[in-house]
């Protein structure tokens, strides 16, 4: 179960991604739950591995969870996160591949948070990447249908929102009574090119503190990261910024708005 409010503290420290546009315009705080969504080949994986490498260099425990991907997808991630990691980095990859049983794949996010809580209670800051929850939901649907449970919207189990929200609530910045660490979650959703209002993306949006929207067209133009600032939101990240950063952010947003106008 997620820790109660009595062992949590206000989010006050920024999680540095190493990417200036994100750290300035769409900041993420330690303990925040920030959804990363977009179609295939829109730059999500590159962005996530960059964030993990940056955080690993700062001493953060990084847990990258591969959910329902083929072995080639796992190798690309491990080659970057493990193969290129600096000595002393605390990088962990949890994998439940597509050829494994659905019951095993469905447990992968829970195992990731279980490990994250272990480190957070030792006072560590932990980053958890869940790649991706759309595949996770499909395996939960498979299990529910095989069990004969009554299907709900799009044949997903009726408690699919609860299951994902239950995971996300395990993130947070915790008080000294629980070790003083934090767990930051970056769930990933792979969406359709034109439509991101399906059940699972909107469900996860509802139980997170913001989202980063990746657009393939921006990547094709050579923009990195290929994030649409207009379609991206951060609800608690700004309170972790310093006053000068907030002033720079406001000024930059005005300049971007004027340029587009």
Helices and strands as residue ranges (DSSP letters): G 5-7, E 14-15, H 20-25, E 28-29, E 35-38, H 44-57, E 61-67, H 71-81, E 90-96, H 102-120, E 125-131, H 133-146, G 153-155, H 160-168, E 172-173, G 176-178, E 182-190, H 199-206, E 210-214, H 216-220, E 233-234, G 237-240, H 243-260
